[in-house]
């Protein structure tokens, strides 16, 4: 997330650094809230099962992002600028 922060800021025109920091805060809060419960489930049902479930969720999420429309702020870093269109 921190590596992509500048690119995220470019896609959200007019957003302040305070507004953008909520993206990082949301990621950290969700990660922290799920770390212990999901680790406990992995201990209960096995590491491989936990890993495979996490991989499946990641893959489905990535597929959802790939199939989403390419308009609006979530279109990727500078996608309209790469095609030579004004932003």
Biotite code that builds the C-alpha atoms (Angstrom):
import biotite.structure as struc

atoms = struc.array([
    struc.Atom([0.000, 0.000, 0.000], chain_id="A", res_id=1, res_name="UNK", atom_name="CA", element="C"),
    struc.Atom([2.694, 2.512, 0.891], chain_id="A", res_id=2, res_name="UNK", atom_name="CA", element="C"),
    struc.Atom([4.471, 1.938, -2.411], chain_id="A", res_id=3, res_name="UNK", atom_name="CA", element="C"),
    struc.Atom([1.303, 2.686, -4.391], chain_id="A", res_id=4, res_name="UNK", atom_name="CA", element="C"),
    struc.Atom([0.276, 5.683, -2.266], chain_id="A", res_id=5, res_name="UNK", atom_name="CA", element="C"),
    struc.Atom([1.506, 8.273, -4.772], chain_id="A", res_id=6, res_name="UNK", atom_name="CA", element="C"),
    struc.Atom([-0.287, 6.544, -7.651], chain_id="A", res_id=7, res_name="UNK", atom_name="CA", element="C"),
    struc.Atom([-3.478, 6.305, -5.621], chain_id="A", res_id=8, res_name="UNK", atom_name="CA", element="C"),
    struc.Atom([-3.218, 10.031, -4.918], chain_id="A", res_id=9, res_name="UNK", atom_name="CA", element="C"),
    struc.Atom([-2.907, 10.788, -8.635], chain_id="A", res_id=10, res_name="UNK", atom_name="CA", element="C"),
    struc.Atom([-6.116, 8.882, -9.370], chain_id="A", res_id=11, res_name="UNK", atom_name="CA", element="C"),
    struc.Atom([-8.119, 10.747, -6.719], chain_id="A", res_id=12, res_name="UNK", atom_name="CA", element="C"),
    struc.Atom([-7.814, 14.286, -8.066], chain_id="A", res_id=13, res_name="UNK", atom_name="CA", element="C"),
    struc.Atom([-8.341, 16.956, -5.447], chain_id="A", res_id=14, res_name="UNK", atom_name="CA", element="C"),
    struc.Atom([-8.129, 14.598, -2.477], chain_id="A", res_id=15, res_name="UNK", atom_name="CA", element="C"),
    struc.Atom([-6.094, 15.876, 0.433], chain_id="A", res_id=16, res_name="UNK", atom_name="CA", element="C"),
    struc.Atom([-3.349, 13.861, 2.086], chain_id="A", res_id=17, res_name="UNK", atom_name="CA", element="C"),
    struc.Atom([-5.687, 13.455, 5.061], chain_id="A", res_id=18, res_name="UNK", atom_name="CA", element="C"),
    struc.Atom([-8.364, 11.912, 2.868], chain_id="A", res_id=19, res_name="UNK", atom_name="CA", element="C"),
    struc.Atom([-5.841, 9.636, 1.197], chain_id="A", res_id=20, res_name="UNK", atom_name="CA", element="C"),
    struc.Atom([-4.433, 8.507, 4.531], chain_id="A", res_id=21, res_name="UNK", atom_name="CA", element="C"),
    struc.Atom([-7.762, 6.836, 5.265], chain_id="A", res_id=22, res_name="UNK", atom_name="CA", element="C"),
    struc.Atom([-6.981, 4.349, 2.496], chain_id="A", res_id=23, res_name="UNK", atom_name="CA", element="C"),
    struc.Atom([-3.873, 3.264, 4.393], chain_id="A", res_id=24, res_name="UNK", atom_name="CA", element="C"),
    struc.Atom([-5.679, 3.387, 7.735], chain_id="A", res_id=25, res_name="UNK", atom_name="CA", element="C"),
    struc.Atom([-8.530, 1.240, 6.426], chain_id="A", res_id=26, res_name="UNK", atom_name="CA", element="C"),
    struc.Atom([-6.088, -1.345, 5.103], chain_id="A", res_id=27, res_name="UNK", atom_name="CA", element="C"),
    struc.Atom([-4.189, -1.461, 8.410], chain_id="A", res_id=28, res_name="UNK", atom_name="CA", element="C"),
    struc.Atom([-7.356, -1.680, 10.520], chain_id="A", res_id=29, res_name="UNK", atom_name="CA", element="C"),
    struc.Atom([-8.830, -4.526, 8.476], chain_id="A", res_id=30, res_name="UNK", atom_name="CA", element="C"),
    struc.Atom([-5.507, -6.365, 8.391], chain_id="A", res_id=31, res_name="UNK", atom_name="CA", element="C"),
    struc.Atom([-5.066, -6.050, 12.169], chain_id="A", res_id=32, res_name="UNK", atom_name="CA", element="C"),
    struc.Atom([-8.666, -7.045, 12.900], chain_id="A", res_id=33, res_name="UNK", atom_name="CA", element="C"),
    struc.Atom([-8.484, -10.206, 10.787], chain_id="A", res_id=34, res_name="UNK", atom_name="CA", element="C"),
    struc.Atom([-4.934, -11.341, 11.577], chain_id="A", res_id=35, res_name="UNK", atom_name="CA", element="C"),
    struc.Atom([-5.630, -13.125, 14.873], chain_id="A", res_id=36, res_name="UNK", atom_name="CA", element="C"),
    struc.Atom([-9.015, -14.707, 14.011], chain_id="A", res_id=37, res_name="UNK", atom_name="CA", element="C"),
    struc.Atom([-7.827, -15.997, 10.658], chain_id="A", res_id=38, res_name="UNK", atom_name="CA", element="C"),
    struc.Atom([-4.564, -17.226, 12.168], chain_id="A", res_id=39, res_name="UNK", atom_name="CA", element="C"),
    struc.Atom([-6.579, -19.136, 14.735], chain_id="A", res_id=40, res_name="UNK", atom_name="CA", element="C"),
    struc.Atom([-8.715, -20.706, 11.999], chain_id="A", res_id=41, res_name="UNK", atom_name="CA", element="C"),
    struc.Atom([-5.539, -21.706, 10.160], chain_id="A", res_id=42, res_name="UNK", atom_name="CA", element="C"),
    struc.Atom([-4.271, -23.355, 13.344], chain_id="A", res_id=43, res_name="UNK", atom_name="CA", element="C"),
    struc.Atom([-7.550, -25.215, 13.728], chain_id="A", res_id=44, res_name="UNK", atom_name="CA", element="C"),
    struc.Atom([-8.010, -26.400, 10.129], chain_id="A", res_id=45, res_name="UNK", atom_name="CA", element="C"),
    struc.Atom([-4.400, -26.518, 8.966], chain_id="A", res_id=46, res_name="UNK", atom_name="CA", element="C"),
    struc.Atom([-1.952, -24.108, 7.408], chain_id="A", res_id=47, res_name="UNK", atom_name="CA", element="C"),
    struc.Atom([-2.355, -25.483, 3.925], chain_id="A", res_id=48, res_name="UNK", atom_name="CA", element="C"),
    struc.Atom([-6.149, -25.107, 4.073], chain_id="A", res_id=49, res_name="UNK", atom_name="CA", element="C"),
    struc.Atom([-5.767, -21.545, 5.366], chain_id="A", res_id=50, res_name="UNK", atom_name="CA", element="C"),
    struc.Atom([-3.262, -20.731, 2.652], chain_id="A", res_id=51, res_name="UNK", atom_name="CA", element="C"),
    struc.Atom([-5.442, -22.193, -0.094], chain_id="A", res_id=52, res_name="UNK", atom_name="CA", element="C"),
    struc.Atom([-8.482, -20.292, 1.179], chain_id="A", res_id=53, res_name="UNK", atom_name="CA", element="C"),
    struc.Atom([-6.485, -17.046, 1.287], chain_id="A", res_id=54, res_name="UNK", atom_name="CA", element="C"),
    struc.Atom([-5.180, -17.692, -2.213], chain_id="A", res_id=55, res_name="UNK", atom_name="CA", element="C"),
    struc.Atom([-8.715, -18.308, -3.474], chain_id="A", res_id=56, res_name="UNK", atom_name="CA", element="C"),
    struc.Atom([-10.005, -15.083, -1.895], chain_id="A", res_id=57, res_name="UNK", atom_name="CA", element="C"),
    struc.Atom([-7.065, -13.137, -3.352], chain_id="A", res_id=58, res_name="UNK", atom_name="CA", element="C"),
    struc.Atom([-7.601, -14.647, -6.805], chain_id="A", res_id=59, res_name="UNK", atom_name="CA", element="C"),
    struc.Atom([-11.329, -13.905, -6.807], chain_id="A", res_id=60, res_name="UNK", atom_name="CA", element="C"),
    struc.Atom([-10.695, -10.355, -5.601], chain_id="A", res_id=61, res_name="UNK", atom_name="CA", element="C"),
    struc.Atom([-8.106, -9.807, -8.325], chain_id="A", res_id=62, res_name="UNK", atom_name="CA", element="C"),
    struc.Atom([-10.510, -11.179, -10.909], chain_id="A", res_id=63, res_name="UNK", atom_name="CA", element="C"),
    struc.Atom([-13.207, -8.809, -9.666], chain_id="A", res_id=64, res_name="UNK", atom_name="CA", element="C"),
    struc.Atom([-10.815, -5.879, -9.988], chain_id="A", res_id=65, res_name="UNK", atom_name="CA", element="C"),
    struc.Atom([-9.802, -6.969, -13.479], chain_id="A", res_id=66, res_name="UNK", atom_name="CA", element="C"),
    struc.Atom([-13.424, -7.228, -14.614], chain_id="A", res_id=67, res_name="UNK", atom_name="CA", element="C"),
    struc.Atom([-14.480, -3.890, -13.129], chain_id="A", res_id=68, res_name="UNK", atom_name="CA", element="C"),
    struc.Atom([-15.203, -1.000, -15.494], chain_id="A", res_id=69, res_name="UNK", atom_name="CA", element="C"),
    struc.Atom([-12.193, 1.133, -16.381], chain_id="A", res_id=70, res_name="UNK", atom_name="CA", element="C"),
    struc.Atom([-13.805, 4.450, -15.572], chain_id="A", res_id=71, res_name="UNK", atom_name="CA", element="C"),
    struc.Atom([-13.457, 6.510, -12.433], chain_id="A", res_id=72, res_name="UNK", atom_name="CA", element="C"),
    struc.Atom([-10.711, 6.696, -9.832], chain_id="A", res_id=73, res_name="UNK", atom_name="CA", element="C"),
    struc.Atom([-10.103, 2.949, -9.654], chain_id="A", res_id=74, res_name="UNK", atom_name="CA", element="C"),
    struc.Atom([-8.985, 2.723, -13.272], chain_id="A", res_id=75, res_name="UNK", atom_name="CA", element="C"),
    struc.Atom([-5.331, 2.348, -12.386], chain_id="A", res_id=76, res_name="UNK", atom_name="CA", element="C"),
    struc.Atom([-2.415, 4.682, -12.145], chain_id="A", res_id=77, res_name="UNK", atom_name="CA", element="C"),
    struc.Atom([-2.508, 7.176, -14.953], chain_id="A", res_id=78, res_name="UNK", atom_name="CA", element="C"),
    struc.Atom([-4.356, 4.953, -17.409], chain_id="A", res_id=79, res_name="UNK", atom_name="CA", element="C"),
    struc.Atom([-5.909, 7.889, -19.259], chain_id="A", res_id=80, res_name="UNK", atom_name="CA", element="C"),
    struc.Atom([-2.543, 9.682, -19.447], chain_id="A", res_id=81, res_name="UNK", atom_name="CA", element="C"),
    struc.Atom([-0.909, 6.632, -20.980], chain_id="A", res_id=82, res_name="UNK", atom_name="CA", element="C"),
    struc.Atom([-3.440, 6.665, -23.810], chain_id="A", res_id=83, res_name="UNK", atom_name="CA", element="C"),
    struc.Atom([-2.670, 10.328, -24.442], chain_id="A", res_id=84, res_name="UNK", atom_name="CA", element="C"),
    struc.Atom([-6.018, 11.597, -23.181], chain_id="A", res_id=85, res_name="UNK", atom_name="CA", element="C"),
    struc.Atom([-6.238, 14.575, -20.865], chain_id="A", res_id=86, res_name="UNK", atom_name="CA", element="C"),
    struc.Atom([-7.143, 13.839, -17.289], chain_id="A", res_id=87, res_name="UNK", atom_name="CA", element="C"),
])
